[in-house]
Amino acid sequence: MSGSPLRGPSALTPSRGRTLADTAASEVHRMILAGELPAGSPLRLNDLAALLEMSPMPVRDAMRRLEALGLVEIIPHKGARVRELTEDDLRDTYEVRIELESLATARAALIITPEAVERAAEALASHEQLLLAGDVDNARRAHTDFHFAIYRASGSLWLPRAIEPVWQNSERYRFATADAERRRLSHLEHQAILDACAAHDADAAAAALRSHLESTMHRILAAMSARG
């Protein structure tokens, strides 16, 4: 994925020339993240095919892709369903993210170009504007663009690819509503990551990334506990 022109993680990013399976995976992925397909929901091929106005075959392929990303569970002879949300899974997901993304951020900080910094800055500004406008889906994409602009700047082919599955799984947990103060702090955390990268300070960049992910994890855990 290093040097890829695609926005964010490659497997589910809308782009021209997509196959029907690409379209199905992208749309089911969106519905899972939006809560339209809650955790534990059955994913019936024929129902999804009718909803997406395509045959079951590309939907079946989409289920396999989403299973590989950890979003869907396929049970032999029973079908597919959206994976359950649990506190243990959230912790596991974020602990892996912290290790991989800290490494990618530190490596990026050493070699990031002004052009890559500008791409990340533009994505961050777009993220803030879209949140204020209430455009949650596009704000999520801009947030992904911000982080992956940095991870791709690491020069590693495999780090962004390794990050993608845990990133996609963590996105399922973003049901926890952030208030205005939390959004302000999140923006400051993102800006700290970007500033450290722009200054080529690998230690500060990795520390800022770690702090950001840890605070996000604890916020979501608190929201999960409050919901019982």
Beta strands, then each sheet from edge to edge (+ up, - down):
strand 1: 42-43
strand 2: 72-75
strand 3: 79-82
sheet 1: 1+ 3- 2+
end
